[in-house]
Amino acid sequence: MNQYQLPSQEKKPEYVRTNFDGIAKAYDRFNDWNSFFLHRVWKDWVVREAKKSVPEAKSALDLCCGTGDITFRLWKEPQLERIVGLDFSEKMLSFAIHKIPKNPRVQLLIGDAMDLSQFSDGSFDIVTMGFGLRNVSDLKKCLLEIKRVLKKGGVFVNLDVGRVRPKFLKFFADFYFFKIVPIFGYLLYGKENEMFDYLPHSSKVYPDQETLANILKELGYREVRFQNFVFGNAVAHVATN
């Protein structure tokens, strides 16, 4: 595990797509195990905060939706008339299809979070993203695309890894994330798969809470704030267009 090397930015999109396809069958259980089921609480918070920020919201886009956890939670909100879950892993989406009851309000699409050209400017009241932003090859480009498809006054809520606060807990958090979490993946998948090493290592090149908040502000988002979970192991950023 110590020898693992992240893919280059050029190879990252295909690497992520191919390897997420490979772990799709174990991904939900992996998230439950490595977060002690807390990811479910965090995803509830994402949808609750999005609703609070845009009470009259009618449309929502869930990017990098994976197996559909957040999309499913959005579907449970009856005032949302249009919900789109988008992911570029076909295998991940195949699990989302079985999780979300067939409903004309919900579309599940194969697509790239960095190229949302199928959607016109100002298409959505809400855009959510759960543990996907660190997987894109150009973070700022992705955030600008999200801003473009958001309506004025719409909200972007992003859930991903953060930096542990306070710092004296960092050693223990890193040991768990880099040493124990991949073992969960190996046990669930039945063999070693480098994607379970990629997931913690990708956090090393992902902006910390404060840096990501500043990037969002620089790109023109307003009312940017973030909520730490479990001392900052995970963090949700909320930003208004």
C-alpha positions in Angstrom: 0.0 0.0 0.0 2.9 2.4 0.7 4.1 2.0 -2.9 0.8 3.1 -4.4 1.1 6.0 -7.0 -1.8 8.2 -8.0 -2.6 8.3 -11.8 -1.6 11.3 -13.8 -4.2 14.0 -14.4 -4.3 12.8 -18.1 -5.0 9.2 -17.1 -7.2 10.0 -14.1 -10.7 10.0 -15.8 -10.3 6.6 -17.5 -8.6 5.2 -14.4 -11.4 6.3 -12.1 -14.1 5.2 -14.5 -12.6 1.7 -15.0 -11.8 1.1 -11.4 -15.1 2.3 -10.0 -16.8 -0.1 -12.4 -14.7 -2.8 -10.9 -15.7 -2.1 -7.2 -19.3 -1.2 -7.8 -20.7 -4.4 -6.3 -19.0 -3.8 -3.0 -19.1 0.0 -2.9 -22.2 0.5 -0.6 -20.9 -2.0 2.0 -17.4 -0.4 1.7 -18.9 3.0 2.6 -20.9 1.6 5.5 -17.8 -0.2 6.9 -15.2 2.5 6.5 -17.5 5.3 7.9 -19.2 3.1 10.5 -22.5 3.9 8.7 -22.0 7.6 9.3 -21.9 8.5 5.6 -25.7 7.9 5.6 -26.1 10.7 8.2 -23.8 13.0 6.3 -25.8 12.4 3.1 -29.0 13.2 5.0 -27.4 16.4 6.0 -26.5 17.3 2.4 -30.1 17.0 1.2 -31.5 18.7 4.3 -29.1 21.6 3.9 -29.9 22.0 0.2 -33.6 22.1 1.0 -33.1 24.7 3.7 -31.0 26.8 1.4 -33.5 26.8 -1.5 -36.9 26.0 0.1 -38.8 26.4 -3.2 -36.4 24.2 -5.2 -38.0 22.2 -8.0 -35.0 20.6 -9.7 -31.8 18.9 -8.5 -28.7 17.4 -10.1 -26.7 14.8 -8.2 -23.2 14.6 -9.8 -20.9 11.6 -9.4 -24.0 9.9 -8.0 -22.5 6.5 -7.9 -25.0 4.0 -6.6 -27.5 6.7 -6.0 -27.4 7.3 -2.2 -28.0 11.1 -2.5 -30.2 10.8 -5.6 -32.4 8.5 -3.6 -32.7 11.0 -0.8 -33.6 13.7 -3.3 -36.3 11.5 -4.7 -37.8 11.3 -1.3 -38.5 15.1 -1.4 -41.9 15.4 -3.1 -41.5 19.1 -4.0 -38.6 18.2 -6.4 -40.2 17.8 -9.8 -37.0 17.0 -11.7 -34.0 15.0 -10.3 -31.0 13.9 -12.4 -28.4 11.5 -11.1 -25.2 11.5 -13.3 -22.2 9.3 -13.1 -19.7 8.1 -15.7 -19.5 4.6 -14.2 -22.1 2.5 -15.9 -21.7 -0.3 -13.3 -22.3 2.2 -10.4 -25.5 3.4 -12.1 -26.7 -0.2 -12.6 -26.9 -0.4 -8.8 -28.6 3.0 -8.5 -31.3 1.9 -10.9 -32.3 -0.8 -8.4 -32.1 1.5 -5.4 -34.4 4.2 -6.8 -38.0 3.3 -7.7 -38.9 3.9 -11.3 -40.3 7.4 -11.4 -40.7 10.0 -14.2 -39.3 12.6 -11.8 -35.9 10.8 -11.8 -33.4 10.4 -14.6 -30.1 8.4 -14.2 -27.6 9.4 -16.9 -24.1 8.4 -17.9 -22.0 11.5 -18.1 -19.0 13.5 -17.0 -19.2 16.0 -14.2 -16.7 18.3 -16.0 -18.8 18.5 -19.2 -22.4 19.2 -18.5 -23.2 20.5 -22.0 -26.4 18.4 -22.1 -27.8 20.9 -19.6 -28.5 24.6 -20.4 -27.4 27.5 -18.2 -29.4 27.8 -15.0 -31.1 24.4 -15.2 -31.1 23.4 -11.6 -32.0 24.8 -8.2 -29.8 22.4 -6.4 -26.5 20.5 -7.3 -25.1 18.0 -5.0 -22.0 15.9 -5.1 -20.9 13.1 -2.7 -17.2 12.0 -2.6 -16.7 12.8 -6.3 -15.0 16.2 -6.6 -11.6 14.8 -5.7 -11.9 12.3 -8.6 -12.2 14.9 -11.4 -9.1 15.9 -13.3 -9.7 19.6 -13.3 -11.4 20.8 -10.1 -11.9 24.4 -11.1 -13.3 23.5 -14.5 -15.8 21.2 -12.8 -16.9 23.9 -10.3 -17.4 26.4 -13.1 -19.6 23.9 -15.0 -21.6 23.4 -11.8 -22.0 27.1 -11.4 -23.2 27.5 -15.0 -26.0 24.9 -14.6 -27.1 26.3 -11.3 -29.9 28.9 -11.3 -29.2 32.2 -9.8 -29.7 31.8 -6.1 -29.3 28.0 -6.4 -27.1 26.0 -4.1 -24.2 23.6 -4.5 -23.6 21.2 -1.6 -20.5 19.1 -1.8 -19.6 16.3 0.5 -16.1 14.9 0.5 -13.0 14.1 2.6 -11.5 16.9 4.8 -8.5 17.5 6.9 -8.7 16.3 10.5 -9.1 19.1 13.1 -7.5 19.2 15.7 -4.1 18.3 14.3 -3.1 16.0 17.2 -5.6 13.5 15.8 -4.1 13.5 12.4 -1.8 10.6 13.0 -4.6 8.3 14.1 -6.9 9.4 11.3 -4.2 8.8 8.6 -3.4 5.4 10.0 -7.0 4.4 9.8 -7.6 6.0 6.4 -4.4 4.7 4.7 -3.9 1.3 6.5 -7.3 0.0 7.7 -9.8 1.4 5.1 -8.1 -0.5 2.2 -8.3 -3.7 4.1 -12.1 -3.3 4.4 -12.1 -3.0 0.6 -10.0 -6.1 0.1 -12.2 -8.1 2.4 -15.4 -7.0 0.7 -14.1 -7.4 -2.8 -12.4 -10.7 -2.1 -9.0 -9.7 -3.3 -6.7 -6.7 -3.4 -7.9 -3.9 -5.7 -5.8 -0.7 -6.1 -9.0 1.4 -6.1 -9.2 0.9 -2.3 -5.7 2.5 -2.1 -6.6 5.2 -4.6 -9.5 6.4 -2.4 -7.4 7.4 0.6 -4.4 8.5 -1.4 -6.6 10.9 -3.5 -7.2 12.9 -0.4 -3.6 14.0 -0.3 -4.0 16.1 -3.4 -7.5 17.4 -2.6 -7.9 20.9 -1.1 -8.5 21.2 2.6 -11.6 22.8 4.0 -10.4 26.3 4.0 -8.7 26.1 0.6 -11.8 24.7 -1.1 -13.9 27.4 0.4 -11.6 30.0 -1.0 -11.6 28.4 -4.4 -15.4 28.5 -4.4 -15.3 32.2 -3.5 -12.7 33.0 -6.2 -15.0 31.4 -8.8 -17.9 33.6 -7.9 -19.9 31.5 -5.4 -21.5 33.4 -2.6 -22.3 32.6 1.1 -19.7 29.8 1.1 -19.5 27.8 4.3 -18.6 24.3 5.4 -19.6 21.8 8.1 -17.0 19.4 9.5 -18.0 15.8 10.4 -16.0 13.6 12.8 -13.3 16.2 13.5 -13.0 17.0 9.8 -12.6 13.5 8.4 -15.5 14.4 6.1 -16.7 17.9 5.3 -19.7 19.4 3.4 -19.3 22.7 1.6 -22.4 24.8 0.9 -22.2 27.6 -1.8 -24.8 29.8 -3.4 -24.7 30.8 -7.0 
